[in-house]
Amino acid sequence: HKDVSQLKLDEQIARLIVSDDGAHGDSVGLDEPPGAAQVTGGSRGIGRAICLMLAEHGAKVAVNYVSNEDAAKEVLELMGGAGCIVQGDQSSPEDVSAMVATVTDTLGPIDLLVNNAGIAHGFIPIQELTGELLDQQMNVNVKGVMFGMKHQIPAMKASGGGATWEEEADAPGAAAVHARLVPAEQEPPEEG
């Protein structure tokens, strides 16, 4: 288990992401409760905290996990059962497609997506970095986000809109990737 200070940090980061008013720049800005939300890597760390915050805001949350089903079930229980758990590897296009189908079949159209899943192998000196380690990180942290967007955006558009937010919670020092999908009648926010 993580120590209390790490759990508090995860919660503080989640609060910035899931703010009520969107005033934090890259936050989701939930001025009204989303219907269904999917959080990749939602069974632990910042993803867990985001799931709990979204549930507090009235969302039905799909908690994604790769291997720790018990942790995902614990998050679902802490959310009061408002949602579901869904197993899948974000770096697998087949798993991502199946996750989207499962979430939409179980919770309805996805209104909000948080691509939180990420891996890091600590701070390894470049001369010690292997191709295998780099491939693992790229497959989850880069390809996983792209596979997620590829399968989730069409599902969101089919339901009339939605919002996406991506971050790499487990990759210290990694730059976050952000995107937002808004309903067709709204203009996307200007980049600044």
N, C-alpha and C positions, 0 to 999 in steps of 0.2 A: 504494500500500500504506500501511496505517496504521503509525505509528511504534510502537516496542516498548512505550512507556509506555501507549499506548491499548490495545494487545493485552492487556497485563497487567491493566488496569482491566476490560476486557471479561471476562477470565477470572475475576477476583475476584468480579464481579457474578454470573457464571454459577455459581460455587461457592456463593454464598449462596442462589441459587434452587434448585440441585440438591444440597441437603445430604443427608447420609445419614440424619439423624434428624428432620428437620422442626423443629429447634430454633430456627430463625431466623424463626419467625412465619409469614411468607408463603412459605416455601420449600416445594418439592414434598414433601420428606421421603421418600426412596426407601429404605424398610426392606427392600424386596425389588425385584429388577429388574423394570421394566415390560416388557411384550412389545413393543408397537409404540408409538412416540411420533411426533407430527407437530409440527414447529416451523415456524411461518410466519416469513418473513424469516430463514431459517436459513443463508443463504449468506454472511453477513458480520456483523461486529460481535458484539454480545452473542448474537444468534441462533446464529452460528457456534460460539461458545464453549459455548453450551447444548447444541447438537448433539453436540459432542465429549465433554462431560461425561456426557450421557445414554448415549452409546455406551460410555464407560468403565464405566458402571453396568450394562451388559449389554442396553440397549435396542436394538431395530432402529428406526432413526430415518429418518423421511421429511423430507428437507431441502427446504423450499419456497423458491422464488425467483421473481422476476417476469421479469427480463431477463438476468441474468448466469449462464447455464448453466455456464460454465467454473468460476466460483466455487463453485457448488453441487457440481459434480463433484469439485472439489478437497476439499471438506468430506467428501464420501462416501469419497473415497480415504483421507483422514486418519483416518476412522472404521474403516478396514479393510474397507470395502464392506458393513458391517452396516446395511443400509437401502436407501433409494432416493432419487432426486431427483424433485420434482414441481413443474412450472411452474404458476403461477396467480396472479392478482391478487386479493388478499384483499378488495378493495372491490367485487368482482363476485360476486353471489350464484351465478351460473352457474359461474364458475371455482371457487368454494369447494365447491359441490356435486360438481363433477367431481374436485376434489382429494381429497375424502373417499372417493369411490368408488375412485379410483386407489390411494390408500394402503391401504384395506381389502382390495382385490383383490390387492395386491402383498405387504403385510406382515401381513395379518390384522386383527382388531379393533383399533381405536385405544384404548390404555389411558391415554395421556397426551397432552394437547394443550398446547402453549405458543403462545399468540397473541402473537408477538413483533413482527410486522411493524408498522412505523410510519414516518411521514415528518414532517419538520420543515423549515421554510424559514429556520431561524435565528431570531434575535430581531429581528423587524421591528416598528418603531414602529407602533402601532395606526392612526395616520393614514396609513400607507403600505400597510396590509394591504388586499389586493384580495379581492373575492368569490371569484374563481377560486382564489387560494391557500388561502383558508379552506375552500372546498368540497373541494379536494384533501386537505387534512388531515383534515377531518371524514369524508370517504369512506373513507379508509384507517384512521385512528386510532379512529374511533367505529363507523361502519357496518361496517367490516371485522371488528371484534371481534364485533359482533352477528350478522353473517352467518355467521361461523365457528361461533359457539355454536349458532345455529339449525340448522346442518347436522351439526355434530360431536356435540352432546349426544345426539341420537337414536341415532346410530351407537354411541356409548359405552354408552348404556342397553341397547341391544339385545344388547350383549356382556356385560352384567352389571355395569357400573360404569365406573370410569375417574376421571381427575382432570383438571382444566383449570387453567391459570395464564396470566393475560394480563398483559402489560406493554408499555409503549411505549418500546422501547429507543432509538429514534432521535429522541425528542421531549424535548429537555432541559427539565427543570422540569415536565414533564407529570405529572399524578397517575396512578398505576398503577391499573388495574381488576383486581380479584381475584375469582375464583370457584373453588369446588371441588365436584366431583361425586363422591360416594362411593357404594359399593355399597349397595343397599337395606337390608341388615341393619345398617348402621352409621348412627349419628346424625351429622349434620354438625356441625363444630366451632362452638362459640358465638362470636358476634362480640364483640369486646372493645374 
